[in-house]
């Protein structure tokens, strides 16, 4: 029988500046156009932010603002229909 292996939709993801306090950027390189759900969680797992972004094939860049966040470590979750990635970042 054939084995289906999904290729990754998200190939590279960057969050900068890291650490930050205010505006920061997410960049990702996508294999195909689709919708992305972006969530930011604090260390207790509480959702601080949730947004949907339309991505295109290739380079995508989205701006966010952490100026209302308290200092600490946060987890950003980027999810598609087939894949989920997490990235830690620091607000100082």
WOPE-V896372 format. One record per residue. N is the residue number from 0. RES is the residue in one small letter. SS is DSSP state (H for helix, E for strand, C for the rest). PSI is psi in whole degrees, -180 to 180 (999 if undefined). Layout:
n=<N	N>
res=<RES	RES>
ss=<SS	SS>
psi=<PSI	PSI>
//
This chain:
n=<0	1	2	3	4	5	6	7	8	9	10	11	12	13	14	15	16	17	18	19	20	21	22	23	24	25	26	27	28	29	30	31	32	33	34	35	36	37	38	39	40	41	42	43	44	45	46	47	48	49	50	51	52	53	54	55	56	57	58	59	60	61	62	63	64	65	66	67	68	69	70	71	72	73	74	75	76	77	78	79	80	81	82	83	84	85	86	87	88	89	90	91>
res=<x	x	x	x	x	x	x	x	x	x	x	x	x	x	x	x	x	x	x	x	x	x	x	x	x	x	x	x	x	x	x	x	x	x	x	x	x	x	x	x	x	x	x	x	x	x	x	x	x	x	x	x	x	x	x	x	x	x	x	x	x	x	x	x	x	x	x	x	x	x	x	x	x	x	x	x	x	x	x	x	x	x	x	x	x	x	x	x	x	x	x	x>
ss=<C	C	C	C	C	C	C	C	C	E	E	E	E	E	E	E	C	C	C	E	C	C	E	E	E	E	E	E	E	E	C	C	C	E	E	E	E	E	E	E	E	C	C	C	C	C	E	E	E	E	E	E	E	E	E	C	C	E	E	E	E	E	E	E	E	C	C	C	C	C	C	E	E	E	E	E	E	E	E	C	C	C	C	E	E	E	E	E	E	E	E	C>
psi=<151	143	124	124	117	131	151	137	-38	114	-43	137	136	141	125	154	155	109	164	169	87	-137	137	163	143	130	139	152	120	144	-22	157	138	176	141	136	124	122	143	127	143	-179	-22	-2	6	136	121	-34	144	125	151	136	139	123	153	165	131	-144	129	144	129	142	141	171	123	12	-21	-3	149	160	142	-173	136	156	128	129	123	120	139	-175	-36	-7	151	135	150	146	134	143	162	136	125	999>
//
